[in-house]
Amino acid sequence: MQGRQEAADKEDAAIGERSKDGARTLRLPTWVVAALYPVACLAPLLFAAKRDVVPTSGWAIAAAGIGLVGLASIAAQFVTSGRFELVSGRLGIDRVMAFHKMAALWVTLTLLLHPVIYVVPTFLADPALGAERLVAYHTLPHYRSGVVALWALVFMVVGSALREHLPLRYEAWRAAHLVLAVVTIGAGLHHAVSVGRFSAAGGLNGYWWAVGAAAVGVVAILYGLRWAGLNLRPWRLVSVTKLADQMWELNVQPAKGTPPLFYHAGQFVWMTEGVRRFPLFDHPFSIADSPLRPGLSFVVKEAGDFTNQIGTLAIGTPIGIDGPYGSFTLEDHDGDAILLIAGGVGIAPILGILRDLVARDDRRPVRLAYAAGHPENFAGKNEIEVARSTLDLETLFLSEEDTPGWDGETGRLDADRLSEMLRGLDPARTVALICGPGPMVTAVADNLIDLGLPSDRVMYERFDYSEGTSRLDRRLKGRLTGLGLALLAGIAAFVALMT
């Protein structure tokens, strides 16, 4: 029996993940996604290599190649934003967002160079004529759609980088981001097929039409089918409970006719409420619950336009749920012992995992460290302590500041405290799940690796999508840089072949 179960587990890992309703959710392995990305971005060069064109300089071929790969990379951004489990299900939201932002910067820089490289030979021979030609590329009506695509891309990337400093509500920024993305891909495709040296006809022309159709399909799925799902399968808000200072727990249950959500503890959903059940108004929230309990719970902190009003939501408010997403789960990262670490509202998925361990009467050793700025910021403290009667659980509540009446520990979750948490456990067989602010996640992840945990057993989620500087972050950036170098190598090979 055990052998058959192990075989079934291996089959699920290879094919996908079996949800509790028996269906399979296909999620490509990380290495497959990493291999498919350069293939998809370099595919236009394969079509272009088959085209007979008038001989030209290596500079012009390089400029064309950069433009082709850049446009394909923009199209790839539509399916690497974390909304398609097939692509990003095994990556985790942190890695998905790091890739999405890094790829956007790479694409912007290369496409800014696209017209410049065309005029390099002219500029070297006659700087004035080269400058005149560059101005023409940006002003002549013939190239207008390319200029529109380029500036839409620049505004989109700069707007994303400065989002926290813009006088825009989150939803307004989301809408602007969507419009700019559609304009970028639409105008870019028009530019390619109308003035492109290789794209005017033949297989590459058909390829760009297919890319355009796929982009339309992605937008239809994300903002059409998802809108229908949010409204045709509503949930209802059952209770709103204050757990700590500016932190609330929402309990939602499926409305009549809405099927239950099959998920793993630690995953998250995109939630909308009331009449605003449209994807542009959704927000990501970790599920603070066990799949063995009815409905869903969320722990939400007042921290923005939407969440500042979370405690005033009326009971019975319709709730839209889209998900689940994410790989911050024990199912994805198993171990003989479990270390759960939360900072602030990062307790949400940690509490969900703890509730699931209690519901399943898990016998593994569990260690939980919970850090907060003030003692009044601890959410679910009593419930966590009660869980010690069911689990082999040891806890550490750590307040950054000491206040009158607080008799617990104060300070930071440093290497010494983490070492104490691991006492009696085999670090090589312990899995750590960390959720909290970026600086805390970075420090804790590095310290745990120094204490002997394998890097592939240290998982984290940051709720601000900030770029971290931990050892794991640097390794990820190195791999993403490798993907960029692979694209540059493909462009170089294309230039060598065509000149």
C-alpha positions in Angstrom: 0.0 0.0 0.0 2.8 2.4 0.9 4.5 1.7 -2.4 1.4 2.5 -4.4 0.9 5.7 -2.5 4.5 6.8 -3.2 4.0 6.0 -6.8 0.8 8.1 -6.9 2.6 11.0 -5.2 5.3 10.9 -7.8 2.7 10.8 -10.6 0.9 13.8 -9.1 4.2 15.7 -8.9 5.0 15.0 -12.5 1.5 15.6 -14.0 0.0 18.1 -11.6 -1.6 18.4 -8.3 -4.7 16.4 -7.2 -7.2 18.7 -5.6 -9.6 17.4 -3.0 -12.4 17.0 -5.5 -10.3 14.5 -7.5 -9.5 16.9 -10.4 -6.0 17.6 -11.5 -4.5 21.1 -11.5 -1.7 21.1 -14.1 1.2 23.1 -12.9 4.4 23.0 -14.9 7.7 22.3 -13.1 9.9 25.3 -12.6 12.6 24.0 -15.0 10.0 23.6 -17.7 8.8 27.2 -17.4 12.4 28.4 -17.4 13.1 26.4 -20.6 10.0 27.5 -22.4 10.5 31.2 -21.7 13.6 31.7 -24.0 12.1 29.4 -26.5 8.9 31.5 -26.8 10.9 34.8 -26.9 13.4 33.6 -29.5 10.8 31.9 -31.7 10.4 35.0 -33.9 14.1 34.7 -34.8 13.5 31.2 -36.1 10.7 32.5 -38.4 12.8 35.5 -39.5 15.8 33.3 -40.3 13.7 31.7 -43.0 12.9 35.0 -44.7 14.8 36.2 -47.8 15.5 39.9 -47.2 17.7 42.5 -48.9 21.2 42.2 -47.5 21.9 44.8 -44.9 24.5 45.6 -42.1 24.9 43.6 -39.0 23.7 46.7 -37.0 20.4 46.6 -38.8 20.0 42.8 -38.2 20.9 43.3 -34.5 18.3 46.1 -34.2 15.6 44.0 -35.9 16.5 40.9 -33.7 16.2 43.0 -30.5 12.9 44.3 -31.6 11.5 40.9 -32.4 12.7 39.3 -29.2 11.5 42.4 -27.2 8.0 42.2 -28.7 7.8 38.5 -28.0 8.9 39.2 -24.4 6.1 41.7 -24.0 3.6 39.1 -25.0 5.1 36.6 -22.6 4.5 39.1 -19.8 0.8 38.6 -20.2 1.0 35.0 -19.0 3.8 35.4 -16.4 1.9 37.7 -14.1 1.0 35.0 -11.6 -2.7 34.5 -12.7 -2.2 31.3 -14.6 -1.5 28.3 -12.4 -0.2 26.3 -15.4 2.7 28.7 -15.7 3.3 30.0 -12.2 1.7 27.5 -9.9 5.0 26.0 -8.7 7.0 29.3 -8.7 5.5 31.2 -5.8 4.3 34.8 -5.8 7.7 36.3 -4.8 9.6 34.6 -7.7 6.8 35.4 -10.2 6.8 39.1 -9.3 10.6 39.3 -9.3 10.7 37.8 -12.7 7.9 40.0 -14.0 9.6 43.2 -12.9 13.1 42.2 -14.0 11.8 41.1 -17.5 9.9 44.4 -17.8 13.1 46.4 -17.2 15.0 44.2 -19.7 12.4 44.6 -22.4 12.2 48.4 -21.8 15.9 48.9 -22.1 16.3 46.8 -25.2 13.4 48.4 -27.0 14.7 51.8 -26.2 17.9 50.7 -27.9 16.0 49.2 -30.9 15.9 52.4 -33.0 19.2 53.6 -31.7 21.1 50.6 -33.0 19.6 51.1 -36.5 21.4 54.4 -36.8 24.8 53.5 -35.3 26.5 53.0 -38.8 25.1 56.4 -40.0 26.1 58.1 -36.8 29.6 56.8 -37.0 30.0 58.1 -40.5 28.1 61.4 -40.0 26.9 62.2 -36.4 24.5 65.0 -37.6 22.9 62.7 -40.2 22.6 59.9 -37.6 20.8 62.2 -35.2 18.5 63.4 -38.0 17.7 59.8 -38.8 17.0 58.9 -35.2 14.6 61.9 -34.9 12.9 60.6 -38.1 12.3 57.2 -36.6 10.5 58.9 -33.7 8.5 61.5 -35.7 7.5 60.1 -39.1 3.9 58.8 -39.4 5.2 55.5 -40.8 6.8 54.6 -37.4 4.1 56.1 -35.2 2.6 52.9 -33.9 6.1 51.8 -32.7 6.6 55.1 -30.9 3.2 54.7 -29.2 4.1 51.2 -28.1 7.5 52.3 -26.8 6.2 55.2 -24.8 3.2 53.2 -23.4 5.8 50.6 -22.2 8.0 53.3 -20.6 5.0 54.9 -18.8 3.8 51.4 -17.6 7.2 50.4 -16.2 8.0 53.8 -14.6 4.4 54.0 -13.2 4.9 50.5 -11.6 8.2 51.5 -10.1 6.8 54.7 -8.6 3.3 53.3 -7.7 3.7 54.0 -4.0 4.5 57.7 -4.7 1.8 58.4 -7.3 -1.5 60.2 -6.3 -3.6 57.3 -7.6 -5.8 54.8 -5.9 -4.7 51.2 -6.3 -7.6 50.4 -8.6 -6.9 53.4 -10.8 -3.2 52.3 -11.1 -4.4 48.8 -12.0 -6.7 50.2 -14.8 -3.9 52.4 -16.2 -1.5 49.4 -16.1 -4.0 47.3 -18.1 -4.7 50.0 -20.7 -1.0 50.7 -21.2 -0.2 46.9 -21.5 -2.9 46.5 -24.2 -1.7 49.6 -26.0 1.9 48.4 -25.9 1.2 44.9 -27.3 -1.4 46.2 -29.9 0.7 49.1 -31.2 3.9 46.9 -31.1 2.3 44.2 -33.2 1.0 46.8 -35.7 4.5 48.3 -35.9 6.0 44.8 -36.5 3.7 43.7 -39.3 3.5 47.2 -41.0 7.2 48.2 -41.1 9.1 45.2 -40.0 11.8 43.9 -42.3 11.0 40.3 -41.4 7.4 40.5 -40.2 5.5 41.9 -43.3 4.7 38.5 -44.7 5.4 34.8 -44.3 5.4 32.7 -41.2 6.5 35.5 -38.9 3.6 37.6 -40.0 1.2 34.7 -39.1 3.1 34.3 -35.8 2.4 37.9 -34.8 -1.3 37.5 -35.6 -1.4 34.4 -33.4 0.4 36.3 -30.6 -2.2 39.1 -30.9 -5.1 36.6 -30.7 -3.5 35.0 -27.7 -3.2 38.4 -26.0 -6.8 39.1 -26.6 -7.6 35.6 -25.2 -5.6 36.3 -22.0 -7.4 39.6 -21.4 -10.8 37.9 -22.1 -10.0 35.2 -19.5 -8.6 37.6 -16.9 -11.3 40.3 -17.2 -14.2 38.4 -18.8 -14.4 34.8 -17.5 -13.0 35.8 -14.1 -15.6 38.6 -13.9 -18.3 36.1 -14.7 -17.0 33.7 -12.0 -16.9 36.4 -9.4 -20.5 37.3 -10.0 -22.0 33.9 -10.8 -20.4 32.1 -7.8 -20.5 34.7 -5.0 -19.6 34.2 -1.4 -21.1 36.0 1.6 -19.4 37.8 4.5 -20.5 36.0 7.7 -18.5 37.8 10.4 -15.9 40.5 10.9 -13.9 40.2 14.1 -11.2 42.5 15.5 -8.1 40.3 16.3 -5.5 43.0 17.1 -4.8 46.7 16.6 -5.9 47.5 13.0 -6.2 43.8 12.2 -9.4 42.0 11.4 -10.5 38.5 10.7 -13.1 38.0 7.9 -15.1 34.8 7.7 -16.8 34.2 4.4 -19.0 31.3 3.3 -20.2 30.2 -0.2 -23.6 31.5 -1.2 -26.3 29.1 -2.3 -25.2 27.3 -5.5 -21.5 28.3 -5.1 -19.2 25.3 -4.8 -16.6 25.1 -2.0 -13.0 26.2 -2.7 -10.5 23.4 -2.9 -7.1 24.7 -1.7 -4.1 24.0 0.4 -3.4 25.9 3.7 -1.1 28.8 3.0 -2.4 29.7 -0.4 -4.0 33.0 -1.3 -7.0 34.3 -3.3 -7.9 37.5 -5.1 -10.9 39.0 -3.3 -13.5 41.6 -4.3 -16.6 42.8 -2.4 -20.1 44.2 -3.0 -20.9 45.7 -6.4 -17.2 46.0 -7.1 -16.8 42.3 -8.1 -14.7 43.1 -11.1 -11.1 41.9 -11.5 -9.7 45.4 -11.5 -10.9 45.8 -7.9 -9.5 42.6 -6.5 -6.8 42.4 -3.8 -4.7 39.4 -2.7 -5.3 37.9 0.7 -3.8 34.8 2.2 -6.2 32.2 3.4 -6.0 32.0 7.2 -7.8 28.7 7.4 -7.7 24.9 6.9 -9.4 23.2 4.0 -11.0 20.8 6.5 -13.0 23.7 8.0 -16.1 25.1 6.2 -15.7 28.4 4.3 -12.7 30.7 4.3 -11.0 33.1 6.9 -8.8 36.0 6.1 -6.7 38.1 8.5 -6.4 41.6 7.1 -4.5 44.6 8.3 -5.6 48.2 7.7 -2.9 49.4 5.3 -4.5 51.0 2.2 -7.5 52.4 0.4 -9.4 49.1 0.5 -8.2 47.6 3.7 -8.7 50.7 5.8 -12.5 50.1 5.5 -12.3 46.4 6.1 -13.7 46.6 9.6 -16.9 48.4 8.4 -18.0 45.8 5.9 -21.6 44.8 6.5 -22.5 41.3 7.3 -24.0 39.6 4.2 -21.9 41.6 1.8 -21.3 39.6 -1.4 -17.7 38.6 -1.8 -15.9 37.5 -5.0 -13.2 34.9 -4.6 -10.8 34.0 -7.4 -8.2 31.3 -6.6 -6.5 29.6 -5.0 -3.0 30.7 -6.0 0.5 30.2 -4.6 2.9 27.5 -3.4 3.4 28.7 0.2 2.2 25.3 1.4 3.5 22.2 3.2 2.2 20.1 0.3 4.8 21.8 -1.9 7.5 21.7 0.7 7.3 18.8 3.1 9.6 18.1 6.0 10.0 16.0 9.1 9.7 19.1 11.3 8.1 22.5 10.6 9.3 26.0 11.5 6.6 28.7 11.0 7.8 32.3 11.2 5.5 35.3 10.9 6.0 39.1 11.1 3.0 41.4 11.5 0.1 40.5 9.2 2.3 37.8 7.8 0.6 35.7 10.5 -2.3 35.1 8.0 -1.0 32.2 6.0 1.0 30.9 9.0 -2.3 30.8 11.0 -3.9 29.0 8.2 -1.2 26.4 8.1 -1.3 26.0 11.9 -5.1 25.6 11.9 -4.7 22.9 9.2 -2.0 21.0 11.3 -4.4 21.1 14.2 -7.4 19.9 12.1 -5.2 17.0 10.8 -3.8 16.2 14.2 -0.3 16.4 12.7 2.3 14.6 14.8 5.4 16.4 13.5 7.3 18.8 15.7 6.2 22.4 15.0 8.0 25.6 16.1 6.3 29.0 15.6 7.9 32.4 16.0 5.7 35.4 15.7 7.2 38.9 15.7 5.3 42.2 16.0 6.0 45.8 16.6 3.9 46.1 19.8 2.2 43.5 22.0 -1.2 44.8 20.9 -0.3 43.8 17.3 -0.4 40.0 18.0 -3.4 38.4 16.2 -4.7 35.0 17.2 -2.2 34.7 20.2 -4.7 32.8 22.4 -5.6 30.4 19.6 -1.9 29.7 18.9 -1.3 28.9 22.5 -4.3 26.6 22.6 -2.9 24.7 19.7 -0.1 23.5 22.0 -2.6 21.1 23.5 -3.0 19.3 20.2 0.4 19.7 18.5 4.0 19.1 19.4 4.2 22.9 19.3 6.6 25.4 20.9 6.0 29.1 20.4 7.9 32.4 20.6 6.1 35.7 20.7 8.5 38.5 20.1 7.6 42.2 20.5 10.0 44.7 18.9 9.1 47.3 21.6 8.6 46.7 25.3 5.4 48.2 26.8 3.9 48.1 30.3 2.2 44.8 31.1 4.2 42.8 28.4 6.0 39.9 30.1 7.2 38.3 26.9 10.4 38.6 25.0 11.4 41.8 23.2 13.9 42.5 20.3 14.5 41.0 16.9 14.3 37.5 15.6 18.1 37.1 15.3 20.3 34.1 14.7 20.5 33.1 18.4 16.7 33.0 18.8 16.4 31.0 15.6 19.0 28.6 16.8 17.0 28.1 20.0 13.9 27.5 18.0 15.7 24.7 16.1 17.0 23.0 19.3 16.2 19.3 19.1 15.3 19.4 15.4 17.4 18.1 12.4 17.9 21.3 10.3 18.4 19.2 7.2 14.9 17.7 7.6 13.2 20.8 8.7 11.0 23.0 6.4 10.7 26.7 7.2 7.9 28.9 6.0 8.4 32.7 6.5 5.9 35.5 5.8 6.3 39.1 6.8 8.0 42.4 5.9 10.8 42.2 3.4 13.8 43.1 5.7 12.7 40.5 8.2 12.2 37.8 5.6 15.6 38.5 4.2 17.4 38.4 7.5 15.6 35.3 8.8 16.1 33.3 5.5 19.8 34.0 5.5 20.2 33.0 9.2 18.3 29.8 8.7 20.5 28.7 5.8 23.5 29.6 8.0 22.0 27.3 10.7 21.9 24.4 8.4 18.6 24.4 6.7 18.9 23.5 3.0 18.0 26.5 0.8 15.2 24.5 -1.0 13.5 24.0 2.4 13.4 27.8 3.2 10.2 29.3 1.7 9.0 32.8 2.1 6.4 35.3 1.0 6.6 39.0 1.2 3.3 41.0 1.1 4.9 44.1 -0.4 6.4 42.4 -3.5 9.7 44.2 -2.7 12.9 43.0 -4.2 14.9 41.3 -1.4 18.6 40.9 -0.9 18.8 37.5 0.8 21.0 34.7 -0.5 17.9 33.1 -2.1 17.0 36.4 -3.7 20.5 36.8 -5.2 20.4 33.3 -6.5 17.1 33.9 -8.1 18.4 37.1 -9.7 21.4 35.2 -11.0 19.0 32.7 -12.7 16.9 35.4 -14.2 20.0 37.1 -15.5 20.9 33.8 -17.1 17.6 33.9 -18.9 18.4 37.4 -20.2 21.9 36.3 -21.3 20.3 33.3 -23.2 18.1 35.8 -25.1 21.1 37.9 -26.0 23.0 34.9 -27.1 20.1 34.0 -29.4 20.1 37.5 -30.9 23.9 37.2 -31.4 23.4 33.9 -33.2 20.7 35.4 -35.4 23.0 38.3 -36.4 25.8 35.9 -37.2 23.5 33.7 -39.3 22.0 36.6 -41.3 25.2 38.6 -42.1 
